Amino acid sequence: MVKGLRHVAEIGVRALRFAAAALALVVMGMAPFAPAAAADPLLAYGARIAGDDARTRIVIDMDREPAFTIHYLDNPVRIVVDLPATAFGFPAGDLKPTGLFKDIRYGTMDADSARIVLTAKKPVKLVVAKVQADESGKGQRLVLDAEMLPAGQFADLVKKQSWTSEDTAKDVGPVEPTQKADPNTFLVAVDAGHGGIDAGATGTDGVTQEKDITLAFAKIFADKLNAQPGIKAFLTRDKDQYLSLSERVTIARQNHASLFISLHADTLKQKDIRGATVYTISDKASDRLAGEVADRENNSDQVAGAEAQAQPAAVTDILMDLTRRETQAFSISLAQDVLSSFNGQISMINNPHRHAGFQVLTAPDVPSILLELGFLSNKDDEKLLLNEDWRQKVADRLTEAVKQYRVSIVANGG
């Protein structure tokens, strides 16, 4: 039946509409379509969902362009998509709740309308809600891109919306930045690795936890950056809080950060290895050590019990590809500035600039590095990581690196 629906344009639209209407999923306590109530409904013949707990995309294939409106409800957080009369002819498993959503329901409201209700795990907003033609020319696609949203912004969204308006434009657009920096200010996202249920590495004493080391250092570093003219820093987390890797990246992007610096203090099986390491992103690891570190860091979400989610299809637009390449070049430049600032001042491992596929460095438009301050598996490094004077010194050198990077960017017209 569903296979036939997917080829509705070729094998008789009206007959299939009636059959799909009769078999439409009964949700939200609503009765199935009655024959008289669905003279010529839209046909939703396919659907798919992909994403994670920061961003999720839903695509619904329809036989023709639908008019739709978007509204939001709280307690629990829901997105309501209202449609004209629609027959839902795709398998329920095609819209299995995933990513930001914990429940998805859809069905008829009355003879002239249908509704999709997306229940979210956290405050959320549609940053894209549009209809576009299917590449094959057989129909239209309803595309809904959801993104996590600060709770205060969601409350305003619910309060200000109008249920009588058919204009959905006010509900669509980027999430408002939480950092109100001047456009001329150089904004740095300081990311304290791990947090909450994800403690990260543990020191040789069996007590010291990476999540505490990174947060303590992040606060010192951010304070030093904020003391610099023309520079503002903010923390992705300012307390013992779990954030997924995707949430960290999304927070930086939502706030239009100029830089993203993720701080870590890992452990290794080789107890004699010590010193700082600066990582940038690449498809292939520069060496086995870099690959092992990336694997552990990328496993943070699974350690915290978060399910691995399928990501939305990669953007193949040439402009986005050029943006990613330019961003990677800027990331490497930042890494080199950090190494230059650390040279002779802060202990570093051999070949201190390495690269691997770190998920936390995947922002396509924010230059990003991951800094291993040292290794908790090494007793000497552990002592330094707990030493306040050493932390201050490293934060000073890192601040100088950011200043040098900013000077070079401004000099080159960035």
C-alpha positions in Angstrom: 0.0 0.0 0.0 2.7 2.5 1.1 4.8 1.6 -1.9 1.9 2.5 -4.1 1.5 5.8 -2.3 5.0 6.7 -3.0 4.3 6.5 -6.7 1.0 8.4 -6.4 1.8 10.8 -9.2 1.9 7.9 -11.7 -0.9 5.6 -10.7 -3.9 7.6 -9.9 -3.9 10.3 -7.2 -7.6 10.4 -6.3 -8.1 6.7 -5.7 -5.0 6.5 -3.5 -6.1 9.6 -1.5 -9.3 7.9 -0.5 -7.5 4.7 0.4 -4.9 6.5 2.4 -7.6 8.5 4.2 -9.3 5.4 5.3 -6.0 4.0 6.7 -4.7 7.2 8.1 -3.2 6.8 11.6 -5.6 7.6 14.4 -3.8 9.9 16.8 -4.7 12.4 19.6 -7.9 10.6 20.2 -9.4 11.6 16.8 -11.6 9.4 14.6 -10.3 8.3 11.2 -11.3 10.2 8.1 -14.9 9.6 7.0 -15.4 9.3 3.2 -17.5 12.5 3.1 -15.0 14.5 5.1 -12.1 14.0 2.7 -13.2 14.8 -0.8 -9.8 15.9 -2.0 -7.3 15.9 0.8 -3.6 16.4 0.5 -1.6 13.2 0.5 1.4 12.9 2.7 3.1 9.9 1.2 6.5 9.9 2.8 8.4 11.2 5.8 11.8 11.2 7.5 13.5 12.6 10.6 17.1 13.0 11.5 19.1 15.0 14.1 20.2 15.1 17.7 19.3 16.9 20.9 20.4 20.3 19.6 19.0 20.3 16.0 16.5 18.0 14.3 15.0 18.1 10.8 11.7 16.7 9.7 10.7 16.3 6.0 7.3 15.3 4.8 6.6 14.4 1.2 3.3 15.6 -0.1 1.5 15.4 -3.5 1.1 19.1 -3.7 1.9 22.3 -1.9 0.2 22.6 1.5 -0.7 25.8 3.3 0.3 25.5 7.0 0.6 27.5 10.2 2.9 27.0 13.1 2.2 27.5 16.8 3.9 26.7 20.1 2.5 25.3 23.4 4.1 24.9 26.8 3.9 22.3 29.6 4.9 20.2 27.8 6.8 22.0 25.0 5.1 21.3 21.7 5.1 22.6 18.1 1.8 22.5 16.4 1.7 22.4 12.6 -1.8 22.9 11.2 -2.6 21.7 7.7 -5.6 21.5 5.3 -7.3 18.1 5.2 -4.5 15.6 4.8 -4.3 11.8 4.4 -1.2 10.4 6.1 -0.1 7.4 4.1 3.4 6.7 5.3 4.4 4.1 7.9 4.4 5.3 11.5 8.1 4.3 11.8 9.1 6.9 9.3 8.4 9.6 11.9 9.7 7.8 15.0 10.5 10.4 17.7 14.2 11.2 17.7 16.6 14.0 18.4 14.8 16.9 20.0 11.4 15.2 20.0 10.1 12.6 22.3 6.6 12.2 20.8 5.1 12.9 17.4 1.4 12.6 16.6 -0.6 13.5 13.5 -4.1 13.0 12.1 -7.4 14.7 11.1 -9.0 17.5 13.1 -12.2 17.9 11.1 -13.4 17.7 7.5 -11.1 20.5 6.4 -8.0 20.3 8.6 -5.3 18.1 10.0 -2.6 18.6 12.6 0.9 17.4 13.4 2.0 17.8 17.1 5.7 17.5 17.9 6.4 17.2 21.6 9.9 18.3 22.5 12.4 17.3 25.2 13.3 20.9 25.8 12.4 24.4 24.6 12.7 24.5 20.8 12.0 26.7 17.8 11.6 26.1 14.1 14.4 28.0 12.4 13.2 26.8 9.0 9.6 26.0 8.1 9.1 26.0 4.3 7.7 24.1 1.3 9.9 23.3 -1.6 9.6 21.3 -4.7 10.7 17.7 -4.8 13.8 17.2 -6.9 11.9 14.6 -9.0 9.1 17.1 -9.7 6.5 14.7 -8.4 5.3 16.8 -5.4 6.3 19.1 -2.6 8.2 18.8 0.6 7.3 20.3 3.9 10.7 21.0 5.6 10.9 21.7 9.4 14.2 22.5 11.0 14.1 22.7 14.8 16.8 24.0 17.1 17.1 24.1 20.8 16.1 27.4 22.4 16.8 29.2 25.8 13.8 28.8 28.1 13.2 32.5 28.3 13.0 32.9 24.6 10.5 30.0 24.3 8.3 31.6 26.9 8.3 34.9 24.9 7.5 32.9 21.7 4.5 31.3 23.3 3.3 34.6 24.8 3.6 36.7 21.7 2.2 34.4 19.1 -1.3 34.8 17.5 -3.4 31.8 16.9 -5.6 33.7 14.5 -2.8 34.7 12.1 -1.9 32.6 9.1 1.5 34.3 8.8 4.1 31.9 10.1 7.1 34.2 9.2 7.3 35.5 12.8 7.9 31.9 14.0 10.7 31.2 11.6 14.3 32.5 11.7 17.5 32.1 13.7 17.5 31.7 17.5 18.3 35.1 19.1 21.8 35.2 20.6 22.0 35.1 24.3 25.3 37.1 24.2 24.6 40.7 23.5 28.0 41.6 22.3 28.7 44.6 20.1 29.1 43.6 16.4 32.6 45.0 16.6 33.5 42.8 19.6 35.5 39.6 19.1 33.4 36.9 20.8 35.0 33.8 22.2 33.1 30.7 23.2 35.0 28.9 26.1 33.9 25.3 26.4 34.7 23.5 29.6 34.7 19.8 28.5 32.5 17.2 30.1 30.2 18.0 33.0 27.3 16.6 35.0 26.9 12.8 34.6 29.9 12.9 32.1 32.8 13.3 34.5 35.5 12.8 31.9 38.9 11.4 32.9 39.9 10.7 36.5 43.3 11.6 38.0 45.9 9.2 39.3 44.6 9.9 42.8 41.3 8.5 41.9 39.5 11.7 43.0 40.3 14.5 40.6 37.8 14.7 37.8 38.3 16.2 34.4 35.0 18.1 34.4 36.1 20.1 37.5 39.5 20.8 36.1 38.1 22.2 32.8 35.4 24.3 34.5 37.8 25.9 36.9 40.3 26.8 34.1 37.5 27.9 31.8 36.3 30.5 34.3 39.9 31.9 34.8 40.4 32.0 31.1 37.1 33.7 30.3 37.8 36.4 33.0 41.1 37.2 31.4 39.6 37.5 28.0 36.8 39.7 29.3 39.5 42.0 30.7 40.8 42.7 27.2 39.5 45.6 25.2 37.5 44.5 22.2 37.2 40.9 23.3 34.3 39.2 25.1 34.1 35.6 26.3 31.2 33.4 27.4 31.1 29.9 28.9 29.1 27.1 27.2 28.6 25.9 30.7 29.2 27.8 34.0 28.3 25.0 36.4 28.5 21.2 36.7 26.1 20.5 33.9 25.9 17.9 31.1 25.9 19.3 27.6 26.0 17.1 24.5 28.7 17.7 21.9 26.1 19.0 19.5 24.7 21.4 22.1 28.2 22.9 22.6 28.6 23.5 18.9 25.1 24.9 18.6 25.6 27.4 21.5 28.7 28.8 19.8 26.9 29.1 16.4 23.7 30.6 17.9 25.8 33.3 19.5 27.9 34.0 16.4 31.1 33.3 18.2 34.3 34.4 16.5 36.2 31.5 18.1 35.4 28.2 19.9 38.0 26.8 22.3 37.2 23.5 24.0 39.2 22.6 27.1 40.1 19.1 28.2 42.5 17.1 30.4 42.5 13.5 29.2 44.1 10.3 30.4 46.4 7.9 28.4 47.6 4.4 28.9 51.1 5.7 28.5 51.6 7.3 31.9 54.9 9.0 30.9 53.3 11.2 28.2 52.6 14.7 29.5 52.2 18.3 28.3 49.6 20.3 26.3 48.3 19.4 22.9 46.3 21.5 20.4 43.9 19.7 18.1 42.1 20.8 15.0 39.5 18.9 13.0 40.2 16.7 10.0 38.6 13.6 8.4 41.7 11.5 9.1 43.6 11.4 12.4 47.2 12.7 12.2 48.4 9.8 14.3 47.1 6.9 16.5 47.2 9.0 19.7 45.1 11.8 18.1 42.6 9.1 16.9 42.4 7.6 20.3 41.8 10.9 22.0 39.1 11.8 19.5 37.3 8.5 19.9 37.2 9.0 23.7 35.9 12.6 23.5 33.4 11.7 20.8 32.1 8.9 23.1 31.1 11.5 25.8 27.4 11.4 24.7 27.2 7.7 25.0 28.9 7.7 28.4 26.1 10.1 29.5 23.4 7.8 28.2 22.5 9.8 25.1 21.6 7.8 22.0 23.7 8.3 18.9 21.5 10.1 16.4 21.6 10.1 12.6 22.7 13.5 11.4 20.8 15.5 8.7 22.2 15.1 5.2 25.4 17.0 4.7 25.1 20.3 2.9 26.8 20.0 -0.5 26.3 23.6 -1.5 29.6 24.9 -2.8 29.5 28.1 -0.7 29.1 26.0 2.5 32.0 23.8 1.4 34.2 26.9 0.9 33.1 28.2 4.3 34.2 25.0 5.9 37.6 25.1 4.2 38.1 28.7 5.2 37.1 28.0 8.8 39.5 25.0 9.0 42.3 27.3 7.8 41.5 29.8 10.5 41.4 27.0 13.1 44.9 25.9 12.1 46.0 29.6 12.4 44.7 29.8 15.9 46.4 26.5 16.8 49.7 27.9 15.6 49.2 31.1 17.6 48.6 29.0 20.8 51.7 26.9 20.2 53.8 30.0 19.6 52.5 31.6 22.8 53.1 28.3 24.8 56.6 27.8 23.3 59.2 27.9 26.1 56.6 28.8 28.7 54.2 25.8 28.9 55.2 22.1 28.6 53.9 20.5 25.4 54.0 17.0 24.0 56.0 16.1 21.0 54.3 17.3 17.8 51.9 19.4 19.8 49.6 20.3 16.9 47.6 17.2 15.9 44.3 16.7 14.2 41.4 14.2 14.2 37.6 14.0 13.7 36.4 15.7 16.9 32.7 16.1 16.9 32.9 19.2 19.1 34.9 21.0 16.4 32.4 20.6 13.6 30.9 24.1 13.5 31.2 25.0 9.8 31.5 28.7 10.4 33.3 29.1 13.7 37.1 28.5 13.9 37.6 25.9 16.6 40.3 24.1 18.6 40.4 21.5 21.3 43.1 22.1 23.9 44.3 19.3 26.1 45.8 21.2 29.0 47.7 18.1 30.1 47.1 14.5 31.1 45.5 13.4 34.4 47.2 10.1 33.8 50.6 11.7 34.5 51.3 12.6 38.1 53.4 15.7 37.2 50.7 17.0 34.9 48.0 16.3 37.5 49.9 18.4 40.1 50.1 21.3 37.6 46.4 21.1 36.6 45.5 21.5 40.3 48.0 24.4 40.8 46.4 27.8 40.8 49.6 29.6 39.7 50.0 27.3 36.8 46.4 27.8 35.7 46.9 31.5 35.8 50.0 31.2 33.7 48.4 29.0 31.0 45.4 31.3 30.9 47.7 34.3 30.3 49.5 32.6 27.5 46.2 31.4 25.9 44.8 34.9 26.2 47.9 36.3 24.4 47.3 33.7 21.6 43.7 34.9 21.1 44.9 38.5 21.0 47.5 37.6 18.4 45.0 35.7 16.3 42.6 38.7 16.5 45.3 41.1 15.4 46.1 38.9 12.4 42.4 38.6 11.4 41.8 42.3 11.6 45.0 43.0 9.7 43.7 40.8 6.9 40.4 42.5 6.8 38.5 39.8 8.9 
